[in-house]
Amino acid sequence: MIPYGRQDIRQEDVDAVVEVLRSDFLTQGPVVPRFEQAVAGYVGARHAVAVNSATSALHIACLALDLSEGDWLWTSPITFVASANCGLYCGAKVDFVDIDPQTYNLCPEALAAKLKKAEEEGRLPKVLVAVHLCGQPCDMAAIHGLSRRYGFRVIEDASHAIGGKYCGEPIGNGRYSAITVFSFHPVKIITTGEGGMAVTNDDELAERMSLLRSHGITRDPQCMTHEPDGPWYYEQVDLGFNYRMTEMQAALGVSQIERLDAYVARRNELAERYDRLLADLPVTTPWQHPDSYSGRHLYVIRLQIDAIARSHRAVFESLREHGIGVNLHYIPVHLQPWYRQMGFRLGDFPDAERYYAEAISLPLFPLMTEGQQDSVVSALEEALGG
């Protein structure tokens, strides 16, 4: 089976983790701050807060922005459920904005139209989660302009996008958003096993997220409400969580980030080769905006259903039967049972639903060989009835 994604673990990664295992700290030691500094420095942000998953990062980002009961969070329906669930964790209500049929990201024109209507109805969002699907950034300049006009805050869900660029600048630099979130799951661009990070240029947001990831507990006398009883003293000043990243995970991240640029470059090489190999097949290959440099976490094709004699499911199952570990990213969130019970229905977001009816994620990872890629294309040709 050729997987759709796979981590690259080398001896230097193993050595970095073993060094931590033999050290005095397995958690809350010096390596997590080192990883945070490496990521912040790479993307050009002032602060980075490492946590145990990107889902945790989204949660504390929403809390830091004071999202709560009665507020609205909007996001794209084509994303992993965490991009929407983070709003529900805070007691907020969730809605979606349909996708751009060319980029598959949240559509700025649909957003503008929905905001205009929401303003008239008195239900504007407090937070928008802009998802950089497959690693390609959203049209952040347009989204930022709308945020200033309508007064909402922006979180970039860049779980797919570390190492990418928007308008020549690193994704995560904070020019167009309050907070950016990265994922370090094994199939992502770099990995810490499980893990995530929130980056920001705002001192107060960084302090709040740091507090929330560790039970809301502080040992900083300036943040306490009472005079310390002694050197052991700490206070819980907020209702936080245990979302901390371990030293072992951070050590792996410190090692992996050294190869980040090489990983993204290789992903782009393979994606461009797919573009050439698939040019004559009845599929639509991913369009890339000229202002972006994608992290290329995923390579999603769309079947031209009217031009082939087989169904979406039949093509998918044929590829799996041939040992090609294809996947589908994603089932539209509004069609999940949990969200249907909130009133969402088939037909609410037509471009997202059309995407879902045609999309297949082909294998793409830095260690993929051209021979493996040729096998994927050959199996796809057969699956399409060629």
C-alpha positions, 0 to 999 in steps of 0.5 A, spaced: 500 500 500 502 506 498 499 511 503 496 518 502 501 521 507 507 518 511 512 521 516 520 521 515 523 519 521 531 519 521 537 518 525 538 525 527 530 525 529 531 519 534 537 521 537 534 528 539 528 524 542 533 519 546 537 525 548 531 528 552 529 521 554 536 521 558 535 528 560 532 531 567 526 533 563 520 529 560 515 535 560 516 543 562 523 543 560 527 547 556 526 544 549 519 546 548 521 553 548 526 552 543 521 549 539 517 555 540 522 559 538 524 555 532 517 556 529 516 563 531 523 565 528 521 561 521 514 564 520 516 571 523 511 571 529 513 574 536 510 569 540 509 561 539 505 557 544 506 549 543 500 544 545 499 537 544 494 538 538 492 543 533 485 542 535 487 544 542 491 550 539 484 552 535 480 551 542 485 556 546 485 561 540 478 561 540 478 562 548 483 567 548 479 571 543 473 571 548 469 567 544 463 565 548 456 563 549 452 567 544 457 569 539 458 566 532 464 562 529 464 561 521 469 557 517 469 553 511 465 546 510 471 543 507 475 542 513 477 537 518 471 538 524 476 541 529 476 547 525 468 548 527 468 544 533 473 549 537 467 554 536 462 549 540 467 548 545 467 555 547 459 555 547 459 559 541 454 557 535 457 555 528 456 557 521 459 556 514 461 560 508 461 556 501 468 554 498 471 558 492 470 552 486 477 553 484 482 554 490 477 550 495 478 555 500 473 559 503 470 564 498 471 571 499 465 573 495 461 568 499 464 571 505 462 578 503 455 577 501 454 573 507 457 578 512 452 583 509 446 579 510 448 577 517 449 585 519 442 586 517 440 580 521 444 582 527 448 576 527 455 577 525 461 572 527 466 574 532 471 569 529 472 567 522 477 560 522 480 561 515 482 554 513 488 553 508 486 547 505 491 542 502 497 548 504 494 553 499 493 560 503 486 563 503 485 570 500 488 573 506 488 580 504 481 580 502 479 576 508 483 581 512 479 587 509 472 584 511 474 583 518 476 590 519 470 592 516 465 588 520 469 587 526 471 580 527 477 576 528 481 571 524 484 565 526 488 562 520 487 554 520 494 553 517 494 545 519 496 544 512 500 550 511 507 551 515 513 552 510 508 555 505 508 563 503 502 568 501 504 574 497 512 572 498 511 572 506 511 566 510 504 563 513 504 565 520 507 572 520 500 575 523 500 580 518 492 578 516 490 575 522 490 575 530 492 567 531 495 562 526 495 555 528 499 549 525 499 541 526 504 536 527 500 530 526 505 524 523 502 526 516 503 533 516 509 537 513 513 536 519 511 532 525 512 531 533 508 525 533 501 529 535 502 536 536 500 543 534 502 550 535 499 557 535 503 563 533 501 570 534 504 577 534 499 580 540 503 579 547 496 579 551 493 573 546 500 569 547 500 570 555 492 568 555 494 562 551 500 560 555 496 560 561 490 556 558 494 550 556 496 549 563 490 549 567 490 556 568 495 556 573 501 561 574 507 562 578 508 569 576 507 574 582 505 580 577 499 575 575 497 573 582 491 576 586 494 574 593 501 575 596 505 569 595 505 564 601 512 562 599 516 559 594 512 554 592 506 558 591 502 558 585 495 560 583 489 558 578 487 564 575 483 562 569 479 555 567 485 552 563 486 545 560 492 540 560 494 541 553 502 541 554 506 538 549 512 534 551 519 535 551 520 529 547 515 531 542 518 538 542 525 535 540 522 531 534 520 538 532 526 541 533 530 536 529 524 536 523 524 543 522 531 543 520 528 539 513 522 543 513 524 547 506 526 541 503 520 537 505 515 543 502 520 543 496 519 536 494 512 536 495 511 541 490 516 537 485 511 531 486 505 535 485 508 539 479 510 532 476 502 529 478 500 535 474 504 533 468 502 526 468 495 527 469 494 532 464 490 528 459 486 524 464 478 526 465 480 529 472 481 536 475 488 537 478 489 543 483 489 550 481 495 554 485 494 561 486 500 565 483 500 569 489 501 563 494 507 558 495 503 552 498 505 547 503 502 541 499 500 537 504 495 534 500 494 533 492 486 533 491 484 531 484 476 532 482 473 527 477 470 529 471 464 525 472 460 526 466 467 524 462 468 517 465 463 511 466 464 510 473 462 513 479 466 516 484 466 511 489 468 506 484 474 509 482 476 510 489 475 503 491 479 501 485 485 505 487 484 502 494 484 495 491 490 496 487 494 498 493 493 506 492 492 509 499 487 514 497 483 518 502 478 524 501 479 530 505 473 532 507 466 530 508 463 537 508 462 538 516 455 541 515 453 534 513 456 530 519 450 528 524 452 532 529 451 538 525 445 536 521 442 536 528 443 543 528 439 544 522 444 544 517 442 540 510 444 538 504 444 543 499 446 549 504 453 549 501 453 547 494 460 548 491 462 544 498 458 539 496 460 538 489 467 538 491 465 532 496 462 528 490 468 529 486 474 529 490 480 524 491 486 525 495 492 522 492 498 519 495 503 525 496 509 525 501 517 527 501 519 520 501 515 518 495 519 515 489 517 517 482 516 509 481 511 510 486 508 516 483 507 512 476 504 506 480 499 511 482 497 514 475 497 507 472 492 505 477 488 511 476 488 510 469 485 503 470 480 506 475 477 511 470 476 506 465 482 507 461 
